[in-house]
Amino acid sequence: MDRFRMIFQYFQSNSESVMNGICGLLALASVKMYTSFDFNCPCLPKYNMVYGLGIMFLPPMALFLCGLILNRQSLVMLEEWKRPTGGRKKDLAIIRYMCSSIMQRAMIAPIIWIIVTLLDGKCFICAFSSSIDPEKFVGFANATPAQTQLLLSKVPCKDDELMKNHPARKAISRYLRCWSQALGWSILLILIMVAFLARALRPCFNQAAFLQTRYWSNYIDIEQKIFEETCCEHARDFAHKCILHFFESMQKEIQLRRFNAPREAEAGEGEEDHLRGITDREQMNKLLKSWYYHKPPLDVSQATQ
């Protein structure tokens, strides 16, 4: 139990590193999912594009939502955005910074999925085989438009009897795979260039504003964690006192079997420190409501005096 608690505390204290690790795991999972996925194009004129584009874009949407759900800062950002002003003003720059950080991490796995599918080419061939101009390839001169569409839709299915020995099947597949891979490499190159420019040009902008925004976004996250930990400590001590009061008639047996006098005394001291004078439900509900509606200003000068 202590080991799991240490792991949990490590995750809480290193949320940024953990989120980078989760994004990396989602990216690896997306590649593994695609490589293990049994791709079967329907090879029908009305369904090829739906199936191909669906496989290309629906899993990235699911991975994107998973990235948002697993990112703890998503909830923190929404709470900061929707909270009442109270004694603390809301800074839109901090919310924008948090939103940008969340979106960047959540987009990693979907982009990797799309790039992998484009470099592989199967989805692209399935989706756009029926959209090829048949005049660019041999073997369609004597076919009617309906037959041409049927033959083009069979291009992804190399074992189909209609296109198995057709002279244009391999040429169309190579043509579409070439476009798919060119698009995939272009997207990858653009993303690398954008990341490079973002890193290279960041010193040209106001670094003081960036440091302030990053500091206060981290502060909001840490403040929420400390508040939850303090509430957990208070709830634990509050529950402990309520249980001891409920089993007042059995207190001697409990002390003999499970507690000793020094530990009980230490626990009592810790409880008084954690309870902070809040000893009933109405007081606790009032405190939580005040925290939500009237967060204190970011000024601790009076507390240190």
C-alpha positions as CSV (number, residue, x, y, z in Angstrom):
1,M,0.0,0.0,0.0
2,D,2.8,2.4,0.9
3,R,4.5,1.7,-2.5
4,F,1.3,2.5,-4.4
5,R,0.9,5.7,-2.3
6,M,4.5,6.7,-3.2
7,I,3.8,6.1,-6.9
8,F,0.6,8.1,-6.7
9,Q,2.4,11.0,-5.0
10,Y,5.1,10.9,-7.6
11,F,2.5,11.1,-10.4
12,Q,0.8,14.1,-8.6
13,S,4.1,15.9,-8.0
14,N,5.4,15.4,-11.6
15,S,2.2,16.0,-13.6
16,E,4.0,17.5,-16.6
17,S,6.4,14.6,-16.9
18,V,3.6,12.1,-16.4
19,M,1.5,13.7,-19.1
20,N,4.4,13.6,-21.5
21,G,4.7,9.9,-20.7
22,I,1.0,9.3,-21.2
23,C,1.2,11.1,-24.6
24,G,4.1,8.9,-25.6
25,L,2.2,5.8,-24.6
26,L,-0.9,6.9,-26.5
27,A,1.3,7.5,-29.6
28,L,2.9,4.1,-29.3
29,A,-0.6,2.6,-28.7
30,S,-1.8,4.3,-31.9
31,V,1.0,2.7,-34.0
32,K,0.4,-0.7,-32.3
33,M,-3.3,-0.5,-32.9
34,Y,-2.8,0.3,-36.6
35,T,-0.3,-2.4,-37.2
36,S,-2.5,-5.0,-35.5
37,F,-5.7,-3.8,-37.2
38,D,-7.1,-6.1,-39.8
39,F,-7.8,-3.7,-42.7
40,N,-10.5,-5.0,-45.1
41,C,-11.7,-2.6,-47.7
42,P,-15.3,-3.3,-48.7
43,C,-14.5,-2.8,-52.4
44,L,-17.9,-1.3,-53.2
45,P,-18.4,2.0,-55.0
46,K,-20.5,3.6,-52.3
47,Y,-18.6,2.4,-49.3
48,N,-14.9,2.6,-50.1
49,M,-14.5,6.3,-49.3
50,V,-16.6,6.1,-46.2
51,Y,-14.6,3.1,-44.9
52,G,-11.2,4.5,-45.8
53,L,-11.8,8.0,-44.4
54,G,-13.5,6.5,-41.4
55,I,-10.5,4.4,-40.5
56,M,-8.2,7.4,-41.2
57,F,-10.0,9.9,-39.0
58,L,-12.4,8.2,-36.5
59,P,-9.6,6.5,-34.4
60,P,-7.7,9.8,-34.2
61,M,-10.8,11.5,-32.8
62,A,-11.1,8.8,-30.2
63,L,-7.3,9.1,-29.3
64,F,-7.8,12.9,-29.1
65,L,-10.6,12.6,-26.6
66,C,-8.6,10.0,-24.6
67,G,-5.7,12.6,-24.5
68,L,-8.1,15.2,-23.1
69,I,-9.7,12.9,-20.6
70,L,-6.4,11.6,-19.3
71,N,-4.9,15.0,-19.0
72,R,-5.6,16.3,-15.5
73,Q,-5.1,19.9,-16.5
74,S,-8.2,19.7,-18.7
75,L,-10.4,19.7,-15.7
76,V,-8.2,22.3,-13.9
77,M,-8.5,24.6,-16.9
78,L,-12.3,24.3,-17.2
79,E,-12.6,25.0,-13.5
80,E,-10.4,28.0,-13.7
81,W,-12.4,29.3,-16.8
82,K,-15.8,28.7,-15.2
83,R,-15.1,29.7,-11.6
84,P,-16.6,32.9,-10.1
85,T,-14.2,35.8,-9.9
86,G,-14.5,36.2,-6.1
87,G,-11.4,37.8,-4.6
88,R,-9.1,36.7,-7.5
89,K,-9.3,37.9,-11.1
90,K,-9.2,35.5,-14.0
91,D,-6.3,35.8,-16.4
92,L,-7.2,34.8,-19.9
93,A,-3.6,34.4,-20.9
94,I,-3.2,31.6,-18.3
95,I,-6.3,29.9,-19.6
96,R,-5.0,30.2,-23.2
97,Y,-1.6,28.8,-22.2
98,M,-3.2,25.8,-20.4
99,C,-5.5,25.2,-23.3
100,S,-2.6,25.3,-25.8
101,S,-0.5,22.9,-23.7
102,I,-3.5,20.5,-23.4
103,M,-4.3,20.6,-27.1
104,Q,-0.6,20.0,-28.1
105,R,-0.3,16.9,-26.0
106,A,-3.7,15.6,-27.0
107,M,-2.9,16.0,-30.7
108,I,0.3,13.9,-30.7
109,A,-1.4,10.4,-30.9
110,P,-4.0,11.4,-33.5
111,I,-1.4,13.0,-35.8
112,I,0.8,9.9,-35.5
113,W,-2.1,7.7,-36.5
114,I,-2.9,9.8,-39.5
115,I,0.7,10.0,-40.6
116,V,1.1,6.2,-40.2
117,T,-2.0,5.5,-42.3
118,L,-0.9,7.8,-45.0
119,L,2.6,6.3,-45.2
120,D,1.1,2.9,-45.3
121,G,-1.3,3.9,-48.1
122,K,-4.1,1.2,-47.6
123,C,-6.7,3.6,-46.3
124,F,-5.9,6.2,-49.0
125,I,-6.1,3.6,-51.8
126,C,-9.5,2.3,-50.4
127,A,-10.9,5.8,-50.1
128,F,-9.9,7.3,-53.4
129,S,-9.7,4.3,-55.8
130,S,-13.2,5.1,-57.2
131,S,-12.2,8.8,-57.7
132,I,-9.4,8.0,-60.2
133,D,-9.7,9.2,-63.8
134,P,-9.8,5.9,-65.7
135,E,-8.6,7.6,-68.9
136,K,-5.1,7.8,-67.4
137,F,-4.8,4.0,-67.2
138,V,-5.3,1.2,-69.7
139,G,-8.0,-1.4,-69.6
140,F,-11.1,0.8,-69.3
141,A,-11.7,1.8,-72.9
142,N,-14.5,-0.7,-73.6
143,A,-16.2,-0.6,-70.1
144,T,-19.3,1.4,-69.4
145,P,-19.3,4.1,-66.6
146,A,-21.0,1.7,-64.2
147,Q,-18.5,-1.1,-65.0
148,T,-15.6,1.3,-64.7
149,Q,-16.8,2.4,-61.2
150,L,-17.2,-1.2,-60.1
151,L,-13.7,-2.1,-61.4
152,L,-12.1,0.9,-59.7
153,S,-13.7,0.1,-56.4
154,K,-12.2,-3.4,-56.7
155,V,-8.6,-2.0,-56.9
156,P,-7.8,-2.4,-53.2
157,C,-8.9,-6.1,-53.3
158,K,-6.0,-7.8,-55.0
159,D,-7.7,-11.2,-54.7
160,D,-10.9,-10.2,-56.4
161,E,-11.7,-12.0,-59.6
162,L,-12.6,-8.9,-61.5
163,M,-9.3,-7.0,-60.9
164,K,-7.0,-9.9,-60.0
165,N,-5.4,-9.9,-63.5
166,H,-6.4,-6.4,-64.6
167,P,-3.4,-4.5,-66.1
168,A,-4.3,-1.3,-64.4
169,R,-4.7,-2.5,-60.8
170,K,-1.1,-2.3,-59.8
171,A,-0.6,1.0,-61.6
172,I,-3.5,2.6,-59.8
173,S,-2.4,1.2,-56.4
174,R,1.2,2.6,-57.0
175,Y,-0.3,5.9,-58.1
176,L,-2.5,6.3,-55.0
177,R,0.2,5.0,-52.6
178,C,2.6,7.6,-54.1
179,W,0.1,10.4,-53.4
180,S,-0.6,9.0,-49.9
181,Q,3.0,8.8,-48.9
182,A,3.8,12.2,-50.4
183,L,1.0,13.7,-48.3
184,G,2.2,11.9,-45.2
185,W,5.8,13.0,-45.5
186,S,4.6,16.6,-46.3
187,I,2.5,16.7,-43.1
188,L,5.4,15.3,-41.1
189,L,7.8,17.9,-42.6
190,I,5.4,20.7,-42.0
191,L,5.0,19.7,-38.3
192,I,8.8,19.5,-37.9
193,M,9.2,22.9,-39.4
194,V,6.5,24.4,-37.2
195,A,8.0,22.9,-34.1
196,F,11.5,24.2,-35.1
197,L,10.2,27.7,-35.8
198,A,8.3,27.7,-32.5
199,R,11.5,26.8,-30.6
200,A,13.7,29.1,-32.6
201,L,11.5,32.2,-32.5
202,R,10.3,31.9,-28.9
203,P,13.2,34.0,-27.6
204,C,12.1,36.8,-29.9
205,F,8.9,37.3,-28.0
206,N,8.3,38.6,-24.5
207,Q,10.0,36.0,-22.2
208,A,8.8,37.8,-19.1
209,A,5.1,37.3,-20.0
210,F,5.8,33.7,-21.0
211,L,7.5,33.0,-17.6
212,Q,4.7,34.7,-15.7
213,T,2.0,32.7,-17.6
214,R,3.8,29.4,-17.1
215,Y,4.4,30.1,-13.4
216,W,0.7,30.9,-12.7
217,S,-0.6,28.0,-14.7
218,N,1.7,25.7,-12.6
219,Y,0.5,27.5,-9.5
220,I,-3.2,26.8,-10.3
221,D,-2.5,23.1,-10.8
222,I,-0.4,22.8,-7.6
223,E,-2.9,24.9,-5.6
224,Q,-5.7,22.5,-6.6
225,K,-3.6,19.5,-5.6
226,I,-2.7,20.9,-2.2
227,F,-6.3,21.9,-1.5
228,E,-7.5,18.3,-2.3
229,E,-4.7,16.8,-0.2
230,T,-5.7,19.1,2.7
231,C,-9.3,18.2,2.3
232,C,-8.4,14.5,2.4
233,E,-6.4,14.9,5.6
234,H,-9.2,16.8,7.2
235,A,-11.8,14.2,6.1
236,R,-9.6,11.4,7.4
237,D,-9.2,13.0,10.8
238,F,-12.9,14.1,10.9
239,A,-14.0,10.5,10.1
240,H,-11.6,9.2,12.8
241,K,-13.1,11.4,15.4
242,C,-16.6,10.5,14.4
243,I,-15.9,6.8,14.5
244,L,-14.2,7.1,17.9
245,H,-17.3,9.0,19.2
246,F,-19.7,6.4,17.7
247,F,-17.8,3.6,19.3
248,E,-17.3,5.4,22.6
249,S,-18.5,2.4,24.6
250,M,-15.9,0.3,22.9
251,Q,-13.0,2.7,23.1
252,K,-11.1,0.7,25.6
253,E,-11.2,-2.4,23.5
254,I,-10.1,-0.5,20.4
255,Q,-7.2,1.1,22.2
256,L,-6.1,-2.3,23.5
257,R,-6.3,-4.1,20.2
258,R,-5.4,-1.5,17.6
259,F,-3.8,1.5,19.3
260,N,-1.4,2.3,22.0
261,A,-1.4,5.4,24.2
262,P,1.5,7.3,22.6
263,R,0.2,6.8,19.1
264,E,-3.3,7.9,20.2
265,A,-1.8,11.1,21.7
266,E,0.1,11.8,18.5
267,A,-2.9,11.1,16.4
268,G,-4.9,13.5,18.6
269,E,-2.4,16.2,18.1
270,G,-2.3,15.7,14.3
271,E,-6.1,15.7,14.2
272,E,-6.4,19.0,15.9
273,D,-3.8,20.5,13.5
274,H,-5.7,19.1,10.4
275,L,-9.2,19.9,11.6
276,R,-8.3,23.6,12.0
277,G,-11.3,24.2,14.2
278,I,-13.8,22.9,11.6
279,T,-15.7,20.3,13.5
280,D,-19.1,19.9,11.8
281,R,-20.7,19.4,8.4
282,E,-22.1,22.9,8.1
283,Q,-18.8,24.5,8.7
284,M,-17.0,22.3,6.1
285,N,-19.7,22.9,3.5
286,K,-19.4,26.7,4.1
287,L,-15.6,26.5,3.7
288,L,-15.9,24.6,0.4
289,K,-18.5,26.9,-0.9
290,S,-16.3,29.9,0.1
291,W,-13.3,28.4,-1.7
292,Y,-15.2,28.0,-4.9
293,Y,-17.1,31.3,-5.0
294,H,-14.5,33.5,-3.2
295,K,-11.0,32.3,-3.8
296,P,-8.5,34.4,-1.8
297,P,-6.4,36.9,-3.6
298,L,-2.8,36.0,-4.5
299,D,-1.2,37.9,-1.7
300,V,0.3,36.1,1.3
301,S,2.0,39.2,2.8
302,Q,-0.6,39.3,5.6
303,A,-0.2,35.6,6.4
304,T,3.6,36.0,6.9
305,Q,3.4,39.0,9.2
